[in-house]
């Protein structure tokens, strides 16, 4: 069960994974926010930290922090 409501309830959620060394963080977010975050992240070098949209059908309970800031 998600901890918060989506800023875009009519849009499907997707899975965001952030990997920093041995730390893996998984979040759920509306498709627009996740894809905008990934696109922005990949546009600059961030050594040692990887982000990706996971399309395995599983959605974490925790929503991505500041999700609404990534909708533009």
CORZI-V256771 format. One record per residue. SS is DSSP state (2 for helix, 1 for strand, 0 for the rest). PHI is phi in degrees with one decimal (NA if undefined). D_FIRST is the distance of its C-alpha to the first C-alpha in whole Angstrom. Layout:
BEGIN
ss-><SS & SS>
phi-><PHI & PHI>
d_first-><D_FIRST & D_FIRST>
END
This chain:
BEGIN
ss-><0 & 0 & 0 & 0 & 0 & 0 & 0 & 0 & 0 & 0 & 0 & 0 & 1 & 1 & 1 & 1 & 1 & 1 & 1 & 1 & 0 & 0 & 1 & 1 & 1 & 1 & 1 & 1 & 1 & 1 & 2 & 2 & 2 & 2 & 2 & 2 & 2 & 2 & 2 & 2 & 2 & 2 & 0 & 0 & 0 & 0 & 0 & 0 & 1 & 1 & 1 & 1 & 1 & 1 & 0 & 0 & 0 & 0 & 0 & 0 & 0 & 0 & 1 & 0 & 0 & 0 & 2 & 2 & 2 & 2 & 0 & 0>
phi-><NA & -62.2 & -81.8 & -138.1 & -87.6 & -71.3 & -70.7 & -131.7 & -59.7 & -83.8 & -106.5 & -67.0 & -84.7 & -138.3 & -105.0 & -108.0 & -118.9 & -119.3 & -121.6 & -128.0 & 64.2 & -96.7 & -93.8 & -118.3 & -120.0 & -115.3 & -135.3 & -104.5 & -159.2 & -64.0 & -53.1 & -62.2 & -63.4 & -63.2 & -67.4 & -65.2 & -62.2 & -61.9 & -60.2 & -64.5 & -61.0 & -72.9 & -78.7 & -133.9 & -72.3 & -135.8 & -57.1 & 85.2 & -127.6 & -117.8 & -129.8 & -159.1 & -90.5 & -98.0 & -114.4 & -105.9 & 86.3 & -93.0 & -123.9 & -63.4 & -73.6 & -81.6 & -78.9 & -65.0 & -62.2 & 55.5 & -52.6 & -65.3 & -70.7 & -94.5 & -99.8 & -150.0>
d_first-><0 & 4 & 7 & 9 & 10 & 12 & 16 & 17 & 14 & 17 & 17 & 15 & 13 & 14 & 14 & 16 & 18 & 20 & 23 & 26 & 28 & 26 & 23 & 20 & 17 & 14 & 12 & 11 & 13 & 15 & 18 & 20 & 19 & 19 & 22 & 24 & 23 & 24 & 27 & 28 & 27 & 29 & 32 & 33 & 34 & 31 & 33 & 31 & 27 & 26 & 23 & 22 & 20 & 18 & 19 & 17 & 15 & 12 & 9 & 9 & 6 & 8 & 10 & 14 & 16 & 19 & 17 & 19 & 22 & 22 & 22 & 26>
END
